[in-house]
């Protein structure tokens, strides 16, 4: 059986990152290459290990320019790192908004139930527009719809130093540096605070940052999580829905002026009520995070649910 070199490298990396699973990762020579898959295994018969989740990620990416990272929250194990752009560091875009909310909560600058109004632009700087007229939004609504005006307002209430500290604390040093560099330019600062401008993060950094968000400060998470659940249930991330598994998460979309394409993200976790796994999906292409990245996470989480969920039962 011949296996392509990139796949071997991917599997070797994935296997080396996986020591805590119930079974060792299968040697690469025993795994069918993706262009010649064997018969589909019966549900529940395939092991929960790095190679099976990496295979699911490769299938979901289907050769597109992008990346998938999957983290097991209990063991800290990386279940998959797949895709040609896994080492890239594009703008995290709106996947950053939960961290802005966390910084605002810690600063005492956010009442999650209070509303901010969006009429298609930020009230304090009309040049900073939103992609819709969202009306009056609570934090939950703003995370579900990914309203920019709400989060520009939130950013303006948090000192740049405090947000930069928050982002360094969760493991996003490049975003933290970009915030510090933009601190003296109010327009650049609020744009960077919602993940644009010079903000950058790798898929692995975002996965780890969400894992940190989920592990720390249950009171802060209790204010933010309903919005991430609503994003999948009724908002921008509905294509991440998985039958029988409550998924929560956040989309992100950063457009490129040069090629007309986008950095399209989804960062999610499941089960929403008791998180066990974090999935980051990223695609460089023509479409939004909700259109391009969320469906990839759905496929990977479907595989995780059938192969890995029972070991947490
Ligand atoms: Zn809006």
py3Dmol code that shows the C-alpha trace and the ligand (Angstrom):
import py3Dmol

protein = """\
ATOM      1  CA  UNK A   1       0.000   0.000   0.000  1.00  0.00           C
ATOM      2  CA  UNK A   2       1.392   3.383  -0.966  1.00  0.00           C
ATOM      3  CA  UNK A   3       0.718   6.386   1.229  1.00  0.00           C
ATOM      4  CA  UNK A   4       1.480   9.933   0.153  1.00  0.00           C
ATOM      5  CA  UNK A   5       4.339  11.650   1.973  1.00  0.00           C
ATOM      6  CA  UNK A   6       2.257  14.609   3.291  1.00  0.00           C
ATOM      7  CA  UNK A   7      -0.221  12.204   4.847  1.00  0.00           C
ATOM      8  CA  UNK A   8       2.588  10.229   6.473  1.00  0.00           C
ATOM      9  CA  UNK A   9       3.995  13.422   7.944  1.00  0.00           C
ATOM     10  CA  UNK A  10       0.581  14.484   9.193  1.00  0.00           C
ATOM     11  CA  UNK A  11      -0.009  11.117  10.795  1.00  0.00           C
ATOM     12  CA  UNK A  12       3.457  11.036  12.328  1.00  0.00           C
ATOM     13  CA  UNK A  13       2.904  14.471  13.853  1.00  0.00           C
ATOM     14  CA  UNK A  14      -0.504  13.501  15.115  1.00  0.00           C
ATOM     15  CA  UNK A  15       0.766  10.225  16.562  1.00  0.00           C
ATOM     16  CA  UNK A  16       3.659  11.938  18.325  1.00  0.00           C
ATOM     17  CA  UNK A  17       1.200  14.318  19.971  1.00  0.00           C
ATOM     18  CA  UNK A  18      -0.954  11.483  21.254  1.00  0.00           C
ATOM     19  CA  UNK A  19       0.276   9.454  24.193  1.00  0.00           C
ATOM     20  CA  UNK A  20      -2.629   9.568  26.584  1.00  0.00           C
ATOM     21  CA  UNK A  21      -5.258   7.739  24.527  1.00  0.00           C
ATOM     22  CA  UNK A  22      -6.609   4.341  25.496  1.00  0.00           C
ATOM     23  CA  UNK A  23      -4.744   2.746  22.599  1.00  0.00           C
ATOM     24  CA  UNK A  24      -1.590   3.779  20.746  1.00  0.00           C
ATOM     25  CA  UNK A  25      -2.100   5.526  17.415  1.00  0.00           C
ATOM     26  CA  UNK A  26      -2.128   3.097  14.505  1.00  0.00           C
ATOM     27  CA  UNK A  27       1.122   2.994  12.513  1.00  0.00           C
ATOM     28  CA  UNK A  28       0.805   5.016   9.306  1.00  0.00           C
ATOM     29  CA  UNK A  29       1.218   1.926   7.101  1.00  0.00           C
ATOM     30  CA  UNK A  30      -2.009   0.476   8.481  1.00  0.00           C
ATOM     31  CA  UNK A  31      -4.080   3.540   7.620  1.00  0.00           C
ATOM     32  CA  UNK A  32      -5.654   3.769   4.190  1.00  0.00           C
ATOM     33  CA  UNK A  33      -4.595   6.841   2.195  1.00  0.00           C
ATOM     34  CA  UNK A  34      -7.441   9.281   1.800  1.00  0.00           C
ATOM     35  CA  UNK A  35      -7.767   8.752  -1.960  1.00  0.00           C
ATOM     36  CA  UNK A  36      -8.310   5.012  -1.487  1.00  0.00           C
ATOM     37  CA  UNK A  37     -10.462   4.605   1.623  1.00  0.00           C
ATOM     38  CA  UNK A  38     -11.334   1.151   2.825  1.00  0.00           C
ATOM     39  CA  UNK A  39     -14.857   0.119   3.750  1.00  0.00           C
ATOM     40  CA  UNK A  40     -16.444   2.461   6.289  1.00  0.00           C
ATOM     41  CA  UNK A  41     -16.219   1.066   9.823  1.00  0.00           C
ATOM     42  CA  UNK A  42     -19.389   0.451  11.788  1.00  0.00           C
ATOM     43  CA  UNK A  43     -20.194   3.327  14.150  1.00  0.00           C
ATOM     44  CA  UNK A  44     -18.396   2.917  17.448  1.00  0.00           C
ATOM     45  CA  UNK A  45     -15.962   0.288  16.191  1.00  0.00           C
ATOM     46  CA  UNK A  46     -13.177   2.689  15.236  1.00  0.00           C
ATOM     47  CA  UNK A  47     -10.871   3.720  18.059  1.00  0.00           C
ATOM     48  CA  UNK A  48     -10.756   7.233  19.445  1.00  0.00           C
ATOM     49  CA  UNK A  49      -7.161   8.058  18.612  1.00  0.00           C
ATOM     50  CA  UNK A  50      -5.196  10.736  16.807  1.00  0.00           C
ATOM     51  CA  UNK A  51      -5.205   8.954  13.454  1.00  0.00           C
ATOM     52  CA  UNK A  52      -8.978   8.478  13.252  1.00  0.00           C
ATOM     53  CA  UNK A  53      -9.758  12.076  14.213  1.00  0.00           C
ATOM     54  CA  UNK A  54      -7.016  13.337  11.876  1.00  0.00           C
ATOM     55  CA  UNK A  55      -8.546  11.245   9.070  1.00  0.00           C
ATOM     56  CA  UNK A  56     -11.947  12.836   9.796  1.00  0.00           C
ATOM     57  CA  UNK A  57     -10.344  16.298   9.673  1.00  0.00           C
ATOM     58  CA  UNK A  58      -8.610  15.533   6.366  1.00  0.00           C
ATOM     59  CA  UNK A  59     -11.879  14.275   4.888  1.00  0.00           C
ATOM     60  CA  UNK A  60     -13.732  17.367   6.102  1.00  0.00           C
ATOM     61  CA  UNK A  61     -11.113  19.721   4.630  1.00  0.00           C
ATOM     62  CA  UNK A  62     -11.378  17.811   1.328  1.00  0.00           C
ATOM     63  CA  UNK A  63      -8.144  19.290   0.004  1.00  0.00           C
ATOM     64  CA  UNK A  64      -9.118  22.915   0.658  1.00  0.00           C
ATOM     65  CA  UNK A  65      -6.520  25.394   1.886  1.00  0.00           C
ATOM     66  CA  UNK A  66      -7.135  25.348   5.606  1.00  0.00           C
ATOM     67  CA  UNK A  67      -6.520  23.683   8.932  1.00  0.00           C
ATOM     68  CA  UNK A  68      -8.233  21.755  11.708  1.00  0.00           C
ATOM     69  CA  UNK A  69      -7.064  21.421  15.310  1.00  0.00           C
ATOM     70  CA  UNK A  70      -8.865  19.222  17.848  1.00  0.00           C
ATOM     71  CA  UNK A  71      -8.037  19.256  21.581  1.00  0.00           C
ATOM     72  CA  UNK A  72      -9.213  16.845  24.279  1.00  0.00           C
ATOM     73  CA  UNK A  73     -10.001  19.112  27.214  1.00  0.00           C
ATOM     74  CA  UNK A  74      -9.506  16.537  29.975  1.00  0.00           C
ATOM     75  CA  UNK A  75      -6.142  15.125  28.916  1.00  0.00           C
ATOM     76  CA  UNK A  76      -4.862  18.181  27.070  1.00  0.00           C
ATOM     77  CA  UNK A  77      -4.063  15.777  24.234  1.00  0.00           C
ATOM     78  CA  UNK A  78      -4.078  17.072  20.648  1.00  0.00           C
ATOM     79  CA  UNK A  79      -6.426  14.704  18.824  1.00  0.00           C
ATOM     80  CA  UNK A  80      -5.777  16.225  15.392  1.00  0.00           C
ATOM     81  CA  UNK A  81      -3.669  18.837  13.655  1.00  0.00           C
ATOM     82  CA  UNK A  82      -4.468  18.668   9.961  1.00  0.00           C
ATOM     83  CA  UNK A  83      -4.369  20.796   6.829  1.00  0.00           C
ATOM     84  CA  UNK A  84      -1.772  22.691   4.823  1.00  0.00           C
ATOM     85  CA  UNK A  85      -2.363  25.976   6.730  1.00  0.00           C
ATOM     86  CA  UNK A  86      -2.016  24.540  10.235  1.00  0.00           C
ATOM     87  CA  UNK A  87       1.071  26.722  10.884  1.00  0.00           C
ATOM     88  CA  UNK A  88      -0.379  29.930   9.412  1.00  0.00           C
ATOM     89  CA  UNK A  89      -1.353  32.894  11.597  1.00  0.00           C
ATOM     90  CA  UNK A  90      -4.159  34.897   9.963  1.00  0.00           C
ATOM     91  CA  UNK A  91      -6.373  37.448  11.747  1.00  0.00           C
ATOM     92  CA  UNK A  92      -8.611  35.577  14.222  1.00  0.00           C
ATOM     93  CA  UNK A  93     -11.466  37.955  13.359  1.00  0.00           C
ATOM     94  CA  UNK A  94     -14.632  37.538  15.445  1.00  0.00           C
ATOM     95  CA  UNK A  95     -13.419  34.365  17.164  1.00  0.00           C
ATOM     96  CA  UNK A  96     -11.689  36.906  19.431  1.00  0.00           C
ATOM     97  CA  UNK A  97     -14.966  38.435  20.686  1.00  0.00           C
ATOM     98  CA  UNK A  98     -15.422  36.045  23.660  1.00  0.00           C
ATOM     99  CA  UNK A  99     -12.037  37.186  25.017  1.00  0.00           C
ATOM    100  CA  UNK A 100     -13.031  40.831  24.639  1.00  0.00           C
ATOM    101  CA  UNK A 101     -16.209  40.021  26.575  1.00  0.00           C
ATOM    102  CA  UNK A 102     -14.138  38.262  29.260  1.00  0.00           C
ATOM    103  CA  UNK A 103     -11.837  41.271  29.601  1.00  0.00           C
ATOM    104  CA  UNK A 104     -14.855  43.601  29.854  1.00  0.00           C
ATOM    105  CA  UNK A 105     -16.441  41.396  32.521  1.00  0.00           C
ATOM    106  CA  UNK A 106     -13.210  41.323  34.526  1.00  0.00           C
ATOM    107  CA  UNK A 107     -12.965  45.110  34.247  1.00  0.00           C
ATOM    108  CA  UNK A 108     -16.524  45.512  35.529  1.00  0.00           C
ATOM    109  CA  UNK A 109     -17.386  47.227  32.222  1.00  0.00           C
ATOM    110  CA  UNK A 110     -20.053  44.805  30.993  1.00  0.00           C
ATOM    111  CA  UNK A 111     -23.542  43.932  32.195  1.00  0.00           C
ATOM    112  CA  UNK A 112     -24.420  40.926  29.982  1.00  0.00           C
ATOM    113  CA  UNK A 113     -28.143  41.755  30.143  1.00  0.00           C
ATOM    114  CA  UNK A 114     -27.787  45.433  29.214  1.00  0.00           C
ATOM    115  CA  UNK A 115     -28.341  46.222  25.553  1.00  0.00           C
ATOM    116  CA  UNK A 116     -26.235  48.092  23.018  1.00  0.00           C
ATOM    117  CA  UNK A 117     -27.955  49.311  19.865  1.00  0.00           C
ATOM    118  CA  UNK A 118     -26.640  48.639  16.346  1.00  0.00           C
ATOM    119  CA  UNK A 119     -28.061  50.657  13.443  1.00  0.00           C
ATOM    120  CA  UNK A 120     -25.458  49.442  10.966  1.00  0.00           C
ATOM    121  CA  UNK A 121     -22.527  51.379  12.418  1.00  0.00           C
ATOM    122  CA  UNK A 122     -20.953  52.107  15.797  1.00  0.00           C
ATOM    123  CA  UNK A 123     -22.625  55.084  17.447  1.00  0.00           C
ATOM    124  CA  UNK A 124     -19.288  56.688  18.445  1.00  0.00           C
ATOM    125  CA  UNK A 125     -17.542  56.348  15.066  1.00  0.00           C
ATOM    126  CA  UNK A 126     -19.805  56.086  12.037  1.00  0.00           C
ATOM    127  CA  UNK A 127     -16.872  54.998   9.862  1.00  0.00           C
ATOM    128  CA  UNK A 128     -16.825  51.693  11.751  1.00  0.00           C
ATOM    129  CA  UNK A 129     -19.738  49.833  10.213  1.00  0.00           C
ATOM    130  CA  UNK A 130     -21.550  46.616  10.954  1.00  0.00           C
ATOM    131  CA  UNK A 131     -22.684  44.139   8.299  1.00  0.00           C
ATOM    132  CA  UNK A 132     -26.337  44.487   9.353  1.00  0.00           C
ATOM    133  CA  UNK A 133     -28.662  46.650  11.435  1.00  0.00           C
ATOM    134  CA  UNK A 134     -28.984  44.434  14.481  1.00  0.00           C
ATOM    135  CA  UNK A 135     -30.999  46.723  16.764  1.00  0.00           C
ATOM    136  CA  UNK A 136     -30.753  46.396  20.562  1.00  0.00           C
ATOM    137  CA  UNK A 137     -28.565  43.460  21.597  1.00  0.00           C
ATOM    138  CA  UNK A 138     -27.594  41.762  24.861  1.00  0.00           C
ATOM    139  CA  UNK A 139     -24.213  40.001  25.074  1.00  0.00           C
ATOM    140  CA  UNK A 140     -25.910  36.727  24.136  1.00  0.00           C
ATOM    141  CA  UNK A 141     -27.511  38.298  21.051  1.00  0.00           C
ATOM    142  CA  UNK A 142     -24.270  40.032  20.083  1.00  0.00           C
ATOM    143  CA  UNK A 143     -22.253  36.788  20.228  1.00  0.00           C
ATOM    144  CA  UNK A 144     -24.986  34.910  18.336  1.00  0.00           C
ATOM    145  CA  UNK A 145     -25.132  37.466  15.520  1.00  0.00           C
ATOM    146  CA  UNK A 146     -21.455  38.549  15.747  1.00  0.00           C
ATOM    147  CA  UNK A 147     -22.510  42.209  15.733  1.00  0.00           C
ATOM    148  CA  UNK A 148     -19.460  44.439  15.253  1.00  0.00           C
ATOM    149  CA  UNK A 149     -21.052  47.623  16.646  1.00  0.00           C
ATOM    150  CA  UNK A 150     -21.702  45.936  20.013  1.00  0.00           C
ATOM    151  CA  UNK A 151     -18.091  44.812  20.320  1.00  0.00           C
ATOM    152  CA  UNK A 152     -16.630  48.154  19.169  1.00  0.00           C
ATOM    153  CA  UNK A 153     -18.581  49.665  22.043  1.00  0.00           C
ATOM    154  CA  UNK A 154     -17.315  46.976  24.429  1.00  0.00           C
ATOM    155  CA  UNK A 155     -13.707  47.522  23.317  1.00  0.00           C
ATOM    156  CA  UNK A 156     -14.009  51.245  23.980  1.00  0.00           C
ATOM    157  CA  UNK A 157     -14.906  50.446  27.601  1.00  0.00           C
ATOM    158  CA  UNK A 158     -11.791  48.299  28.207  1.00  0.00           C
ATOM    159  CA  UNK A 159      -8.344  49.847  28.589  1.00  0.00           C
ATOM    160  CA  UNK A 160      -5.981  48.573  25.887  1.00  0.00           C
ATOM    161  CA  UNK A 161      -3.501  47.507  28.580  1.00  0.00           C
ATOM    162  CA  UNK A 162      -6.142  45.340  30.266  1.00  0.00           C
ATOM    163  CA  UNK A 163      -7.177  43.702  26.994  1.00  0.00           C
ATOM    164  CA  UNK A 164      -3.544  43.118  26.008  1.00  0.00           C
ATOM    165  CA  UNK A 165      -2.934  41.437  29.400  1.00  0.00           C
ATOM    166  CA  UNK A 166      -6.051  39.304  28.999  1.00  0.00           C
ATOM    167  CA  UNK A 167      -4.958  38.092  25.555  1.00  0.00           C
ATOM    168  CA  UNK A 168      -1.422  37.304  26.698  1.00  0.00           C
ATOM    169  CA  UNK A 169      -2.869  35.472  29.687  1.00  0.00           C
ATOM    170  CA  UNK A 170      -4.934  33.125  27.467  1.00  0.00           C
ATOM    171  CA  UNK A 171      -1.983  32.435  25.143  1.00  0.00           C
ATOM    172  CA  UNK A 172      -2.536  34.861  22.254  1.00  0.00           C
ATOM    173  CA  UNK A 173       0.723  36.865  22.390  1.00  0.00           C
ATOM    174  CA  UNK A 174       0.626  38.136  18.793  1.00  0.00           C
ATOM    175  CA  UNK A 175      -2.870  39.563  19.273  1.00  0.00           C
ATOM    176  CA  UNK A 176      -1.747  41.054  22.580  1.00  0.00           C
ATOM    177  CA  UNK A 177       1.190  42.776  20.855  1.00  0.00           C
ATOM    178  CA  UNK A 178      -1.101  44.102  18.110  1.00  0.00           C
ATOM    179  CA  UNK A 179      -3.453  45.555  20.745  1.00  0.00           C
ATOM    180  CA  UNK A 180      -0.541  47.271  22.496  1.00  0.00           C
ATOM    181  CA  UNK A 181       0.728  48.678  19.186  1.00  0.00           C
ATOM    182  CA  UNK A 182      -2.740  50.073  18.328  1.00  0.00           C
ATOM    183  CA  UNK A 183      -3.415  51.490  21.796  1.00  0.00           C
ATOM    184  CA  UNK A 184      -2.944  55.145  20.809  1.00  0.00           C
ATOM    185  CA  UNK A 185      -5.230  54.981  17.749  1.00  0.00           C
ATOM    186  CA  UNK A 186      -8.852  54.517  18.898  1.00  0.00           C
ATOM    187  CA  UNK A 187     -10.081  53.295  15.506  1.00  0.00           C
ATOM    188  CA  UNK A 188      -7.215  50.829  15.052  1.00  0.00           C
ATOM    189  CA  UNK A 189      -7.592  49.691  18.664  1.00  0.00           C
ATOM    190  CA  UNK A 190     -11.269  48.713  18.457  1.00  0.00           C
ATOM    191  CA  UNK A 191     -10.707  47.008  15.075  1.00  0.00           C
ATOM    192  CA  UNK A 192      -7.816  44.980  16.510  1.00  0.00           C
ATOM    193  CA  UNK A 193      -9.910  44.179  19.596  1.00  0.00           C
ATOM    194  CA  UNK A 194     -12.405  42.320  17.381  1.00  0.00           C
ATOM    195  CA  UNK A 195      -9.616  40.366  15.680  1.00  0.00           C
ATOM    196  CA  UNK A 196      -8.819  42.467  12.625  1.00  0.00           C
ATOM    197  CA  UNK A 197      -6.014  44.901  11.791  1.00  0.00           C
ATOM    198  CA  UNK A 198      -2.659  43.403  12.732  1.00  0.00           C
ATOM    199  CA  UNK A 199      -4.132  40.749  15.043  1.00  0.00           C
ATOM    200  CA  UNK A 200      -2.929  37.239  14.189  1.00  0.00           C
ATOM    201  CA  UNK A 201      -3.238  33.772  15.704  1.00  0.00           C
ATOM    202  CA  UNK A 202      -2.523  30.191  14.678  1.00  0.00           C
ATOM    203  CA  UNK A 203      -5.294  27.574  14.795  1.00  0.00           C
ATOM    204  CA  UNK A 204      -3.472  25.847  17.678  1.00  0.00           C
ATOM    205  CA  UNK A 205      -3.234  29.085  19.660  1.00  0.00           C
ATOM    206  CA  UNK A 206      -6.977  29.672  19.287  1.00  0.00           C
ATOM    207  CA  UNK A 207      -7.742  26.090  20.340  1.00  0.00           C
ATOM    208  CA  UNK A 208      -5.620  26.499  23.475  1.00  0.00           C
ATOM    209  CA  UNK A 209      -7.105  29.927  24.220  1.00  0.00           C
ATOM    210  CA  UNK A 210     -10.653  28.537  24.089  1.00  0.00           C
ATOM    211  CA  UNK A 211      -9.565  25.628  26.298  1.00  0.00           C
ATOM    212  CA  UNK A 212      -8.318  28.206  28.806  1.00  0.00           C
ATOM    213  CA  UNK A 213     -11.589  30.141  28.525  1.00  0.00           C
ATOM    214  CA  UNK A 214     -13.515  26.948  29.304  1.00  0.00           C
ATOM    215  CA  UNK A 215     -11.315  25.846  32.222  1.00  0.00           C
ATOM    216  CA  UNK A 216     -11.060  29.117  34.149  1.00  0.00           C
ATOM    217  CA  UNK A 217     -13.480  31.387  35.947  1.00  0.00           C
ATOM    218  CA  UNK A 218     -16.819  29.538  35.816  1.00  0.00           C
ATOM    219  CA  UNK A 219     -18.662  32.770  36.659  1.00  0.00           C
ATOM    220  CA  UNK A 220     -17.218  34.604  33.663  1.00  0.00           C
ATOM    221  CA  UNK A 221     -17.885  31.603  31.424  1.00  0.00           C
ATOM    222  CA  UNK A 222     -21.495  31.482  32.616  1.00  0.00           C
ATOM    223  CA  UNK A 223     -21.976  34.973  31.184  1.00  0.00           C
ATOM    224  CA  UNK A 224     -20.311  34.197  27.838  1.00  0.00           C
ATOM    225  CA  UNK A 225     -21.344  30.585  27.104  1.00  0.00           C
ATOM    226  CA  UNK A 226     -25.048  31.309  26.386  1.00  0.00           C
ATOM    227  CA  UNK A 227     -23.971  33.507  23.461  1.00  0.00           C
ATOM    228  CA  UNK A 228     -21.696  30.788  22.081  1.00  0.00           C
ATOM    229  CA  UNK A 229     -24.518  28.247  22.373  1.00  0.00           C
ATOM    230  CA  UNK A 230     -26.896  30.709  20.685  1.00  0.00           C
ATOM    231  CA  UNK A 231     -24.432  31.237  17.811  1.00  0.00           C
ATOM    232  CA  UNK A 232     -24.841  27.559  16.871  1.00  0.00           C
ATOM    233  CA  UNK A 233     -28.533  27.270  17.811  1.00  0.00           C
ATOM    234  CA  UNK A 234     -29.798  30.394  16.040  1.00  0.00           C
ATOM    235  CA  UNK A 235     -26.882  32.550  14.902  1.00  0.00           C
ATOM    236  CA  UNK A 236     -23.944  32.630  12.521  1.00  0.00           C
ATOM    237  CA  UNK A 237     -22.677  29.110  13.320  1.00  0.00           C
ATOM    238  CA  UNK A 238     -25.797  27.043  12.622  1.00  0.00           C
ATOM    239  CA  UNK A 239     -23.894  24.866  10.142  1.00  0.00           C
ATOM    240  CA  UNK A 240     -21.857  23.493  13.069  1.00  0.00           C
ATOM    241  CA  UNK A 241     -24.979  21.744  14.408  1.00  0.00           C
ATOM    242  CA  UNK A 242     -24.483  18.021  15.147  1.00  0.00           C
ATOM    243  CA  UNK A 243     -27.379  15.608  15.747  1.00  0.00           C
ATOM    244  CA  UNK A 244     -27.412  14.468  19.362  1.00  0.00           C
ATOM    245  CA  UNK A 245     -24.511  16.707  20.456  1.00  0.00           C
ATOM    246  CA  UNK A 246     -24.908  20.242  21.836  1.00  0.00           C
ATOM    247  CA  UNK A 247     -22.241  22.363  20.111  1.00  0.00           C
ATOM    248  CA  UNK A 248     -21.259  25.921  21.071  1.00  0.00           C
ATOM    249  CA  UNK A 249     -18.795  28.250  19.386  1.00  0.00           C
ATOM    250  CA  UNK A 250     -17.964  31.354  17.431  1.00  0.00           C
ATOM    251  CA  UNK A 251     -17.453  32.101  13.761  1.00  0.00           C
ATOM    252  CA  UNK A 252     -14.950  34.591  12.377  1.00  0.00           C
ATOM    253  CA  UNK A 253     -14.426  36.108   8.936  1.00  0.00           C
ATOM    254  CA  UNK A 254     -11.589  38.400   7.852  1.00  0.00           C
ATOM    255  CA  UNK A 255     -11.617  39.633   4.264  1.00  0.00           C
ATOM    256  CA  UNK A 256      -8.507  40.151   2.148  1.00  0.00           C
ATOM    257  CA  UNK A 257      -8.312  43.281   0.062  1.00  0.00           C
ATOM    258  CA  UNK A 258      -5.765  41.752  -2.317  1.00  0.00           C
ATOM    259  CA  UNK A 259      -7.403  38.529  -3.495  1.00  0.00           C
ATOM    260  CA  UNK A 260     -11.069  38.975  -2.525  1.00  0.00           C
ATOM    261  CA  UNK A 261     -10.907  35.848  -0.366  1.00  0.00           C
ATOM    262  CA  UNK A 262     -11.478  35.461   3.352  1.00  0.00           C
ATOM    263  CA  UNK A 263      -9.952  33.908   6.413  1.00  0.00           C
ATOM    264  CA  UNK A 264     -12.965  31.886   7.553  1.00  0.00           C
ATOM    265  CA  UNK A 265     -12.977  30.466  11.080  1.00  0.00           C
ATOM    266  CA  UNK A 266     -15.063  28.474  13.478  1.00  0.00           C
ATOM    267  CA  UNK A 267     -13.893  27.725  17.022  1.00  0.00           C
ATOM    268  CA  UNK A 268     -16.234  25.497  18.988  1.00  0.00           C
ATOM    269  CA  UNK A 269     -16.605  23.029  21.799  1.00  0.00           C
ATOM    270  CA  UNK A 270     -18.884  20.191  22.859  1.00  0.00           C
ATOM    271  CA  UNK A 271     -20.882  19.043  24.660  1.00  0.00           C
ATOM    272  CA  UNK A 272     -21.924  22.622  25.417  1.00  0.00           C
ATOM    273  CA  UNK A 273     -23.167  21.718  28.924  1.00  0.00           C
ATOM    274  CA  UNK A 274     -19.961  19.843  29.895  1.00  0.00           C
ATOM    275  CA  UNK A 275     -17.190  20.591  27.389  1.00  0.00           C
ATOM    276  CA  UNK A 276     -14.837  17.704  26.528  1.00  0.00           C
ATOM    277  CA  UNK A 277     -13.402  18.750  23.167  1.00  0.00           C
ATOM    278  CA  UNK A 278     -12.408  21.959  21.355  1.00  0.00           C
ATOM    279  CA  UNK A 279     -12.385  22.132  17.549  1.00  0.00           C
ATOM    280  CA  UNK A 280     -10.866  24.892  15.423  1.00  0.00           C
ATOM    281  CA  UNK A 281     -11.591  24.878  11.691  1.00  0.00           C
ATOM    282  CA  UNK A 282     -10.026  27.413   9.366  1.00  0.00           C
ATOM    283  CA  UNK A 283     -10.335  27.859   5.587  1.00  0.00           C
ATOM    284  CA  UNK A 284      -8.813  30.449   3.282  1.00  0.00           C
ATOM    285  CA  UNK A 285     -11.443  30.899   0.594  1.00  0.00           C
ATOM    286  CA  UNK A 286     -14.467  32.705  -0.777  1.00  0.00           C
ATOM    287  CA  UNK A 287     -17.051  32.609   1.968  1.00  0.00           C
ATOM    288  CA  UNK A 288     -17.697  33.318   5.630  1.00  0.00           C
ATOM    289  CA  UNK A 289     -16.729  31.363   8.734  1.00  0.00           C
ATOM    290  CA  UNK A 290     -20.316  30.195   9.043  1.00  0.00           C
ATOM    291  CA  UNK A 291     -20.378  28.979   5.444  1.00  0.00           C
ATOM    292  CA  UNK A 292     -16.895  27.495   5.080  1.00  0.00           C
ATOM    293  CA  UNK A 293     -15.520  26.589   8.492  1.00  0.00           C
ATOM    294  CA  UNK A 294     -18.568  25.629  10.585  1.00  0.00           C
ATOM    295  CA  UNK A 295     -19.517  22.648   8.343  1.00  0.00           C
ATOM    296  CA  UNK A 296     -15.961  21.265   8.679  1.00  0.00           C
ATOM    297  CA  UNK A 297     -16.237  21.401  12.459  1.00  0.00           C
ATOM    298  CA  UNK A 298     -19.612  19.638  12.205  1.00  0.00           C
ATOM    299  CA  UNK A 299     -17.976  16.709  10.364  1.00  0.00           C
ATOM    300  CA  UNK A 300     -15.091  16.492  12.819  1.00  0.00           C
ATOM    301  CA  UNK A 301     -17.408  16.718  15.848  1.00  0.00           C
ATOM    302  CA  UNK A 302     -19.657  14.043  14.342  1.00  0.00           C
ATOM    303  CA  UNK A 303     -16.619  11.740  14.153  1.00  0.00           C
ATOM    304  CA  UNK A 304     -15.584  12.693  17.699  1.00  0.00           C
ATOM    305  CA  UNK A 305     -19.115  12.012  18.961  1.00  0.00           C
ATOM    306  CA  UNK A 306     -19.233   8.510  17.465  1.00  0.00           C
ATOM    307  CA  UNK A 307     -15.659   7.479  18.376  1.00  0.00           C
ATOM    308  CA  UNK A 308     -14.529   9.436  21.416  1.00  0.00           C
ATOM    309  CA  UNK A 309     -17.551  10.529  23.390  1.00  0.00           C
ATOM    310  CA  UNK A 310     -18.077   7.215  25.151  1.00  0.00           C
ATOM    311  CA  UNK A 311     -14.681   7.328  26.835  1.00  0.00           C
ATOM    312  CA  UNK A 312     -15.973  10.356  28.732  1.00  0.00           C
ATOM    313  CA  UNK A 313     -19.292   8.726  29.662  1.00  0.00           C
TER     314      UNK A 313
END
"""
ligand_1 = """\
1
ZN
Zn -24.494 44.990 14.280
"""
view = py3Dmol.view(width=600, height=400)
view.addModel(protein, "pdb")
view.setStyle({"model": 0}, {"cartoon": {"style": "trace"}})
view.addModel(ligand_1, "xyz")
view.setStyle({"model": 1}, {"stick": {}})
view.zoomTo()
view.show()
